[in-house]
Amino acid sequence: MVQAYILIQTEVGKASTVAETISKIQGVIQAEDVTGPYDVIVRAQADTVDDLGRMVVAKVQQVDGITRTLTCPVVHL
């Protein structure tokens, strides 16, 4: 199982809607609207890195109102 944080920038005023929509995507553990340089932070999981990438590109990035994403895989050192 691979987990990652997805940091999202949205159009002005869209953070709550984006977080709510993303929270319904399979594999999303949590989606919160936040303040700072990013508007929404998502914790997601998938079976493989490839599956995670497909989820981000095919599902998360397609949500209306998103302008940019940054995916940060969780590592255990």
Order of alpha helices (4+ residues) and beta strands (2+ residues): beta-alpha-beta-beta-alpha-beta
